[in-house]
Structure formats: C-alpha cells, structure tokens
Amino acid sequence: MSIEAVRKHLEKFGLSDRIREFKESTATVEEAAKVNSCEPARIAKSLSFIINDIPTIIVVAGDAKINNQKFKAKFKTKAKMIAGSDVENLIGHPVGGVCPFGIKDNVKVYLDESMKRFKTMLPACGTPNSAIELTLEELEKASNYIEWIDVCKI
C-alpha cells in the first residue's frame, strides 16, 4: 500500500486534497514537527501492535509513550509492538509512514486520549515524507476507529 491507498481512502471523506508531501523525511516525530512547523506533541504517531493475534494501530500524541499498566488493563495482555520488518506486511504502510488510513482490512484502530489536548493533529499518510492536518473529528471519521482509549503517559 502507499500514499495512493491513503489518497483513495481519504477521498471518501473529502480530505485527500489536504495531503502534504515533502522532500524531507517526516519519519520521526522530531522530523515531522520540524517540516510541519509545529510542536512535536501535535504529530500523531501511529504505533503498531499485535493484540490477541490482530494487527492494531493506536494513534497517540507525539510526546506520549505507552503506559504498560494502562495497556494491560485495557487489552488484558502485555503490549507487543510489531517488529519493524513486519509492519508494512501486517499494517499496509512502512515504518515512518504508518497511519490509520488506507490500511489492510483486518487492522483495528484506536485513538488515544493524549491527542485530545489539541484541536488538530498531523498523522502521516502512508510514506515517511507525508502528512495531513486533521481536526480530531476528521481523524475520527477518516480512521474508522473503534474507540478513544487511555493507554499513554505524557
């Protein structure tokens, strides 16, 4: 999958024309914040896990980290991130470009409360040099998320 899969997915919501592509890398929170001229916390990190044998993305604020106790309380299992070499195969996007748009059909998506401090967030768009600025409401609609959860610490 690629930015084209993301573009096609976001077209359904009238958002595809807002995708930003850069010459510079946006693969890390710091790089994405610099290129997008925003604070790192507003970069929406899409973290990839295997939860009960199902590929799962949890979208969190750029300054948030998974809190293992909260994660285990929510999912009744230990947090197990997908190995970098397996992310593209299981999720549909490469490391640095993972986002909740245009992903494989079996992937579950959750949004973390850490993002609710902001009016807009900037997730990647399937490549390590892309982003889109979305309101939380737009992110909810376009991500087909299951629910808001609280599994992070700032």
C-alpha positions, 0 to 999 in steps of 0.5 A: 500500500502507499500514499495512493491507498491513503489518497483513495481512502481519504477521498471518501471523506473529502480530505485527500486534497489536504495531503502534504508531501515533502522532500524531507523525511517526516519519519520521526516525530522530531522530523515531522514537527520540524517540516510541519512547523509545529510542536512535536506533541501535535504529530500523531504517531501511529504505533503498531501492535499485535493484540490477541493475534490482530494487527492494531494501530493506536494513534497517540500524541507525539510526546506520549509513550505507552503506559504498560499498566494502562495497556494491560488493563485495557487489552488484558495482555502485555503490549507487543509492538510489531517488529519493524520488518513486519509492519508494512506486511501486517499494517499496509504502510512502512515504518515512518509512514504508518497511519490509520488510513488506507490500511489492510482490512483486518487492522483495528484502530484506536485513538488515544486520549493524549491527542485530545489536548489539541484541536488538530493533529498531523498523522502521516499518510502512508510514506515517511515524507507525508502528512495531513492536518486533521481536526480530531473529528476528521481523524475520527471519521477518516480512521474508522476507529473503534474507540478513544482509549487511555493507554499513554503517559505524557 
